[in-house]
Amino acid sequence: MQWKRDFGLTMRQLMTWALLLLVYLIFLTILGSLFGIGPWSLVAIAAVMAFAQYFFSDRLVLMSTGAQEVSEEEYPELHRIVEKLAAEAGIPKPRVAIMPSPVPNAFATGRSPSHAVVAATDSIMRLLTRDELEAVLAHEIAHVKNRDVMTLTIASFLAMVAAIIMQNAWLFSLGDRREGGAWMVAWVVSIVVWIVATLLIRTLSRYREFAADAGSAYITGKPRALISALNKISGRMDMIPPEKKQEVEGANAFFIIPALSGNSIMELFSTHPTLEKRVAALEALEEEIGYMPR
């Protein structure tokens, strides 16, 4: 396998971590000053949150999506494909999970290559050919090898905390007259934090999709198979009932193709590059490295 390290992705991840740390510290400091929480208590809260995110990120993502780990006896072919691709990429074999959903998709999660999970929906396995499925799973394996999954998980958690405060601060302010003003300030701060965290998530997410597409091409040697898979998945999305797509909206940033698109107020808030741009990048890569359609 001809694997190329993506230094652009590495630098973007480092920048995202640095900015997230800064936002985290500012967020906790403001909340602490508003509600009289001491610095050591803030450190303890931050440490507990960091511990939970780091060690339980894979479980949290699986729980939120309804995906369940499956054994080799249950899905032998899927396990064989993942094992083969992991060996090609030079990483330990990730655990394998299935997500019951009519939305054809796949994702990866976990804090490191040795603690990773690759998940696929049951519908994607019926939709794609073996080569196409291998290309999609190789895309997820590339995410694991690139170590971008943990960064996205941490950033998503911060945005989720800010969103919870945004949605409930006015209720807290009504129930606590003494701290009502503080809760309203917390509401405004949470909006700013949510916007910043969301921009960081989606800027990184768009770039990491290009990097994982390239990784799939290097692992399988079949960029044309990934192009075919992306077109099939995208075409099927229009046939899925909106309520079914909304059920998995929370995992949009992790999916290979977003379940919902076109509802962002601007392109900056999109989780993925457009299908046209991804196909164009894969075709250029195919020409550059000399792969032929198979």
Summary of the structure (lengths in Angstrom):
residues: 294
radius of gyration: 20.2
end to end distance: 16.9
largest distance: 69.0
contacts: 975
relative contact order: 0.14
helix: 70%
strand: 6%
